[in-house]
Structures are given as structure tokens and as C-alpha cells.
Amino acid sequence: MPTIKLLKDPGFLYDLNFLFFLKFNTQLCVDNLEDNSKKESYEKYLKETLQYFGDISDDLYIFYHAIDNEHCFITTHYIDPYKNKFASDFNFKHFKKILGNTEQIIRNAVRFYLKDLPDEEIKECFMSQSKLFDCIKNSKYSGEEKSKLYEFFINPTVYIQVLQYELIQKEVLLSNYYKDNYEKILEAHNKITYETLCENLKGIRDLSFLQDGDQILYTSFCLLSKYRMKLFFIKEGAIYILGYDYPSIIDEVVNAKKMHPLEDLCDALSETSRMQILELLLEREDVTCKDLEKIFNFTGSTAYHHISLLTKIGAVKVRNEGKTIYYSLNRKYFDTMIERLKVFSNK
């Protein structure tokens, strides 16, 4: 069986940034929990976590506000891309160092928030603030998001200084928290087995290659983000970033596989009208059946049939406001499908 080694720093850094992410995306964190029976207690836990670690400046909105597929700027540009250093020297000191390059942060922020623009327009935004502001104005973002972007790019250095200061302050608090609670990590690590992470998730996340040669399976646990489960393939083997309550996470993933067969998604996407509805939901936060009737010239029964099928397989979420039903894209469903499809890829 492959060797399983415990790493502290990756989980610690994900926790540190989760704390800031939580400030601006609390409801999103709650909504992402599949198990409805846990949502009330989890929401309470998240609010208590924020209270424990104290105030976080609103100036950090641009760095940690989630967009599109629920990713934020810092994780996308300053955590995930360093996965191949997780098993060696990627710690808080290294993280703080790369955040010391102010010019690079500004450029990365442009790339993150205007990623749909062609490269040539991105380069123009680097050179011209007026061009940058025009692109923000014409973007798909909400009024609040645009306002925050304008404020940031007028004087980004001030915001970056606040980021650096607050990360240092919270790192001290989190380090003390880890010292007081590290036995939870040791307990989680001592209980974990290769079978838990491989056999239980077979057909979802393939780790069979670890049985060849001297490949290593690393684990790194989060104390705050207790329901996290993230897998990276690295040159040394693989690394799982796990919340210390990982058994319930694995159960959730396995249940999602049972609840959302791939063939259901294939059947749904075989109909052009349903693809059009999903593409519409990429542009809009939510829609009603009346919207679908008007936009696609559907009858009431046709609109209801298509959106109900997408809801049934889990691709679309539902919420009620009075007598009106709103439908929105369930991105977590597609995240699950991507993980399922990875087993057919060479990557």
C-alpha cells in the first residue's frame, strides 16, 4: 500500500484563507453543504468561527468575494497554483512573500475578474485605467461588484497593504488555535487509510496509480473548513486537503454518485432546449418558468417539463419567494460531474 504522510502547512493555509472567504460568502458556504440536516448547525458554527477570530476589513472584498464557480481571487492565483510545492516549502512565509509583489497582484486581479476578455484587451487594461474601467462597466458583474472593482483599481496599493496586514494578524490567531486543537488533526490522520480515500471513492477519484513505484499519498487537514475535500495530483504522488470531519464528506460524495448517475446528465444534455436553459442560467442569477416561456417561446407545460427534469437530476436548484419559484444553476452538481468524468481522462 502507498505511504500516507501528514502535512500541516497546506491545510493551515486553506484554513487561513477560508476565514477570509467566510467573511464575504457565509451563505454560499452553507448552501454548498449537501446535507440539509446539518445546515442549521453548520451556519451557527460558521458564525461562531467568525466571532472567535474577530473583525475582518470590508476592504478585502475583491480578494475573497466568490465569483462564477465559487472561486475567489486569492485561492485561484495564490494557493491552488502552488500545489507542486505543497509537499516541500509552501508555507505562510512563502505565501506572504509572493503577496509582496504588488504589481503582480494588480495584474492577476485584472486577469481574474476580466478572464473572458481576449489577451490583447487584457494587455490594454494593464496600460490604461480608462480601458480597464470601460471593461468593468461592460462586464456581467452586479452593481456592487463593479463598484468594489472601481474602488480597488483606483488605489490598489492601499487594499493590498490591508490584505498583508490582516493576514499576518489572523495567522497569529490561527497558529494559536492550531496549537490548542492539533489533536483533532492527529486523530483524523491516525484513523485514515488508503482504502478510505481510494476504495470508497472508486469511480470518482482514481488513486490506483499510487500503488506503482514510490508515489506518496499526502494528507493535510483543515480545522476550520471541516467539510473540505480537495484532491491534487503532484509530482510526488497526490495530496488530499481534508476537513477533519472527512468521513461525512466522503459519505456525501459517495451518496452524490448514487443520486446523480452520469447517464441522467447525458440524457438531459441530449435535448437542445435544456442546453439553452443551462446557458441562460450562466448569464442570469435565476429564472422563472414565465421567463423561459417568454425567452424561448415555450408553452407553460414545455417550460415546466424541461426545468423540472434539470431540477430532478440536480443540475438546477430551486427557491421559493412567496408564490414565485426561482430556478438557478447548481454549480456544485457540475463540480461533482467533473470529478466523475476525470476517471476517463489522462490528466
C-alpha positions in Angstrom: 0.0 0.0 0.0 1.2 3.6 -0.6 2.8 5.6 2.2 0.5 8.2 3.7 2.2 11.3 5.1 0.8 14.1 7.0 1.5 17.7 6.0 0.5 20.7 8.2 1.1 23.8 6.1 -1.4 23.3 3.1 -4.4 22.7 5.4 -3.3 25.6 7.6 -3.1 27.9 4.6 -6.5 26.8 3.3 -8.0 27.4 6.8 -6.4 30.9 6.9 -7.9 31.9 3.6 -11.2 30.1 4.4 -11.6 32.5 7.3 -11.5 35.5 5.0 -13.6 33.7 2.4 -16.2 33.0 5.0 -16.5 36.7 5.8 -17.8 37.5 2.3 -19.5 34.2 1.4 -21.1 32.8 4.5 -24.4 31.9 2.9 -22.6 30.3 0.0 -20.7 28.1 2.4 -24.0 27.0 4.0 -25.6 26.4 0.6 -22.7 24.2 -0.6 -23.4 21.7 2.2 -25.5 18.9 0.6 -26.8 17.5 3.8 -29.8 19.7 4.7 -30.0 18.3 8.2 -26.6 19.8 9.0 -27.1 23.3 7.5 -28.6 24.9 10.6 -25.8 23.7 12.9 -23.1 24.5 10.3 -24.4 28.0 9.9 -24.1 28.5 13.6 -20.6 27.0 13.6 -19.5 29.4 10.8 -20.8 32.5 12.6 -19.1 31.4 15.8 -15.9 30.9 13.9 -16.0 34.5 12.6 -16.8 35.8 16.0 -13.9 33.9 17.5 -11.3 35.3 15.1 -12.6 38.9 15.2 -13.4 41.6 12.6 -12.2 41.4 9.0 -12.0 44.5 6.9 -14.5 45.1 4.2 -11.6 46.3 2.1 -10.7 42.6 1.4 -13.9 42.0 -0.7 -12.0 41.9 -4.0 -9.6 39.3 -2.7 -12.2 36.9 -1.3 -15.6 37.5 -2.8 -16.6 34.4 -4.8 -17.5 34.7 -8.5 -18.6 32.2 -11.2 -17.7 28.7 -10.0 -17.4 29.8 -6.4 -13.7 30.5 -6.6 -12.1 33.6 -5.1 -9.1 35.6 -6.3 -6.5 34.6 -3.6 -7.2 30.8 -3.8 -7.2 30.9 -7.6 -4.0 32.8 -8.0 -2.0 32.3 -4.8 -2.9 28.9 -3.3 -4.0 26.3 -5.9 -1.3 27.1 -8.5 1.4 26.2 -5.9 0.2 22.6 -5.4 3.6 21.2 -6.5 5.2 23.0 -3.6 2.7 21.7 -1.0 4.9 18.8 -0.1 8.1 20.9 0.3 8.3 24.6 1.1 4.9 26.2 0.5 4.1 27.7 4.0 2.9 31.0 5.3 6.3 32.6 4.9 6.3 31.7 1.2 2.7 32.7 0.8 3.4 36.1 2.4 6.4 36.6 0.1 4.5 36.1 -3.2 1.9 38.5 -1.9 4.6 41.1 -1.6 4.7 41.7 -5.4 2.1 44.5 -5.6 2.3 44.9 -9.4 1.7 41.2 -10.0 -1.3 41.2 -7.7 -2.8 44.0 -9.7 -2.2 42.2 -13.0 -3.6 38.9 -11.6 -6.7 40.8 -10.3 -7.3 42.1 -13.9 -6.9 38.5 -15.3 -9.2 37.0 -12.6 -12.1 39.5 -12.9 -11.9 40.0 -16.7 -10.8 36.5 -17.7 -13.3 36.3 -20.6 -11.5 39.1 -22.4 -9.1 38.3 -25.2 -5.4 38.6 -24.3 -4.9 41.8 -26.3 -7.7 43.6 -24.3 -6.2 42.3 -21.1 -2.9 43.9 -22.0 -4.7 47.2 -22.8 -6.2 47.1 -19.4 -2.7 46.9 -17.9 -1.7 50.0 -19.7 -4.9 52.2 -19.5 -7.1 52.7 -16.4 -9.8 54.2 -18.6 -9.8 51.0 -20.8 -9.9 48.9 -17.6 -12.9 50.8 -16.2 -14.7 50.5 -19.6 -14.2 46.8 -19.4 -15.5 46.6 -15.8 -18.5 48.8 -16.8 -19.4 46.4 -19.7 -18.8 43.2 -17.6 -21.5 40.9 -16.3 -20.9 41.8 -12.7 -23.5 43.3 -10.4 -23.6 47.0 -9.4 -21.9 46.2 -6.1 -19.2 44.1 -7.7 -18.4 46.8 -10.2 -18.3 49.5 -7.5 -15.8 47.4 -5.5 -13.7 46.9 -8.6 -13.6 50.6 -9.4 -12.6 51.4 -5.8 -9.8 48.8 -5.8 -8.2 49.7 -9.1 -8.2 53.4 -8.3 -5.8 52.8 -5.5 -4.9 49.1 -5.2 -1.8 49.6 -3.1 -3.9 50.6 -0.1 -6.0 47.5 -0.3 -3.1 45.2 -0.8 -1.4 46.6 2.3 -4.6 45.9 4.3 -4.6 42.4 3.0 -1.0 41.8 4.0 -1.6 43.3 7.5 -4.8 41.3 8.2 -3.2 38.0 7.0 -0.4 38.5 9.5 -2.8 39.2 12.3 -5.0 36.3 11.6 -2.1 33.9 11.1 -1.0 34.5 14.7 -4.5 33.8 16.0 -4.9 30.7 13.8 -1.5 29.4 14.9 -2.6 29.5 18.5 -5.9 27.9 17.6 -3.9 25.0 15.9 -1.8 24.5 18.9 -4.8 24.2 21.1 -6.7 21.8 18.8 -4.0 19.9 16.9 -5.0 16.6 18.5 -8.1 16.7 16.2 -5.7 16.6 13.2 -3.6 13.8 14.6 -6.7 11.8 15.4 -8.1 12.3 11.9 -4.7 11.3 10.3 -4.3 8.2 12.5 -7.7 6.9 11.5 -7.4 7.4 7.8 -6.4 4.6 5.4 -5.7 4.2 1.8 -8.9 2.2 1.4 -10.9 5.1 2.9 -9.6 7.5 0.2 -9.3 5.1 -2.7 -11.7 2.2 -2.5 -14.6 4.2 -1.1 -14.3 6.8 -3.9 -13.6 4.3 -6.7 -15.1 5.5 -9.9 -15.0 9.1 -8.6 -11.4 9.8 -7.9 -8.8 7.3 -9.1 -5.7 6.9 -6.9 -4.7 3.4 -8.2 -1.5 4.8 -9.8 -0.2 5.4 -6.2 0.4 1.6 -6.0 3.1 1.8 -8.6 6.7 2.8 -7.7 7.4 5.2 -4.8 4.5 7.5 -5.2 3.2 9.0 -1.9 -0.3 9.9 -0.7 -0.2 13.1 1.4 -3.0 14.3 3.6 -3.3 17.8 5.1 -6.2 18.6 7.4 -8.2 21.8 8.0 -9.6 22.6 11.4 -11.9 25.5 10.4 -13.0 24.3 7.0 -14.1 21.0 8.4 -16.1 19.8 5.4 -13.4 20.5 2.8 -12.3 17.8 0.4 -9.8 18.7 -2.4 -7.5 16.4 -4.4 -4.4 17.5 -6.2 -2.1 15.3 -8.3 1.5 16.4 -7.7 4.9 15.1 -8.9 5.4 13.1 -5.7 2.0 11.5 -6.0 -1.2 13.0 -4.7 -2.4 15.2 -1.8 -5.8 15.4 -0.2 -6.8 18.6 1.6 -9.4 17.4 4.0 -11.6 18.8 6.7 -11.1 16.9 10.0 -14.7 15.7 9.7 -13.7 13.9 6.5 -15.9 10.8 7.0 -19.1 12.8 6.4 -17.5 14.4 3.4 -16.8 11.0 1.8 -20.3 9.8 2.6 -21.6 12.9 0.9 -19.5 12.3 -2.3 -20.5 8.6 -2.4 -24.2 9.5 -2.0 -23.9 12.1 -4.7 -22.6 9.5 -7.1 -25.6 7.3 -6.3 -28.0 10.2 -6.6 -26.6 11.7 -9.8 -25.8 9.0 -12.4 -23.8 10.2 -15.4 -26.4 8.8 -17.7 -29.0 11.2 -16.3 -26.8 14.2 -17.2 -26.2 12.7 -20.7 -30.0 12.3 -21.2 -30.6 15.9 -20.1 -27.9 17.4 -22.3 -29.2 15.5 -25.4 -32.1 17.9 -25.7 -31.2 21.3 -27.3 -33.8 23.2 -25.3 -32.3 22.1 -22.0 -28.8 23.1 -23.1 -30.2 26.5 -23.9 -31.8 26.8 -20.5 -28.4 25.9 -18.8 -26.6 28.5 -21.0 -29.3 31.1 -19.9 -28.6 30.2 -16.3 -24.9 31.0 -16.9 -26.0 34.6 -17.7 -28.7 35.1 -15.1 -28.7 34.5 -11.4 -32.1 32.8 -11.6 -35.2 32.5 -13.8 -38.9 31.6 -13.5 -41.0 29.4 -15.8 -42.6 32.5 -17.1 -39.1 33.8 -18.2 -38.5 30.5 -20.1 -41.8 30.8 -21.8 -41.1 34.3 -22.9 -37.4 33.9 -23.9 -37.7 30.5 -25.7 -41.4 30.8 -26.9 -42.2 27.7 -24.9 -45.7 26.7 -23.8 -46.2 26.6 -20.0 -46.1 22.8 -19.9 -43.0 22.6 -22.1 -41.1 25.1 -19.9 -42.1 23.2 -16.8 -41.1 19.8 -18.3 -37.6 20.9 -19.2 -36.8 22.8 -15.9 -38.3 20.0 -13.8 -36.1 17.4 -15.5 -33.0 19.6 -14.9 -34.1 20.0 -11.3 -34.7 16.3 -10.8 -31.2 15.3 -11.8 -29.7 18.0 -9.6 -28.4 20.4 -12.3 -30.7 23.2 -11.2 -31.6 24.5 -7.7 -35.0 25.8 -6.6 -36.0 28.5 -4.2 -39.4 30.0 -3.4 -40.3 33.6 -2.8 -43.9 33.7 -1.9 -45.8 32.1 -4.7 -43.0 32.5 -7.2 -40.5 29.7 -7.9 -37.0 30.7 -9.0 -34.5 28.3 -10.7 -30.7 28.7 -10.6 -27.7 26.7 -11.7 -26.4 24.2 -9.2 -22.6 24.5 -9.8 -21.8 22.0 -7.1 -23.6 19.4 -9.2 -21.4 20.1 -12.1 -18.3 20.1 -9.9 -19.3 16.5 -8.9 -19.8 15.6 -12.5 -16.4 16.9 -13.5 -14.8 14.7 -10.8 -16.7 11.7 -12.1 -15.6 12.4 -15.7 -11.9 12.8 -14.7 -11.6 9.0 -14.4 -11.9 8.9 -18.3 -9.1 11.5 -18.8 -5.3 11.2 -18.9 -5.0 14.2 -16.6 
